């Protein structure tokens, strides 16, 4: 990371009831991302929200997990 750049390695992901995944936002810390995911989840919609670190836990080998922007 160079001076003037910000690292935002944590993603909040939403999966709708059709199985489509969307990136909700990027955050500097896991705690910040989890707070957003929890607040969205508390709204009671059918969507599923979770936190991932960029480049981890997607299972398809390319680091994006099939996520749409």
N, C-alpha and C positions, 0 to 999 in steps of 0.2 A: 504494500500500500504506500502510495506516495503522498506527500503533503498536498492537501486540497482535495483528496478523494475520501470517500466514505465507504466502508464495507458494510453491506447489508445482506449477510449470509442466511438469514432466517426468513422463510416464506410462510404465509398463511394460505392454505389451499381450501377451496370449497368444492365439494362434489354434490351435484344436484341429483334429484330423484331419477334422472335418466342415465346416471353414471358419468356425465361430463364433468371434467375437472377444470377449475379456473384458479389462477393466482389472484388472491385478494390484495396482497401487499407484501413488501419486503421490509425487514426490520433488522436493527443492529444486534439485538439480544433475543435469546429464546424467551426470556420472561416477558419482554414487550410483545413479541408475536403471540405468545400464549394468552396474554391479557386480551388482545384483540379477538383471537379465536374464541375465547370463552364468552366475551361479550356478544359476539355474533351468534354463537350457539344458544345463548340464553334467550334469544328472541323467539325460540320455539318453532322455527321453520323446519321443513323436512330435510334441508341441506345438512351435510356433514362438514364440519370444519376441523382442520388439524394443522400442526406446525411441522415443517420439514427444514432441514439444513440443505442449502443448495449443494447439489452433487451427491446427495445421500438418499437412500431408502425409496427408490422408485421402481427398481426391478427391471427396467427396460434397457439399461446400459448406457443411456445417453444423458442422464442427469436432469431431464425435465419431466419425466413421469407422464408424458402425454398431456401436459398442462397447457391450457389455452390462456392467452393474455386477456 
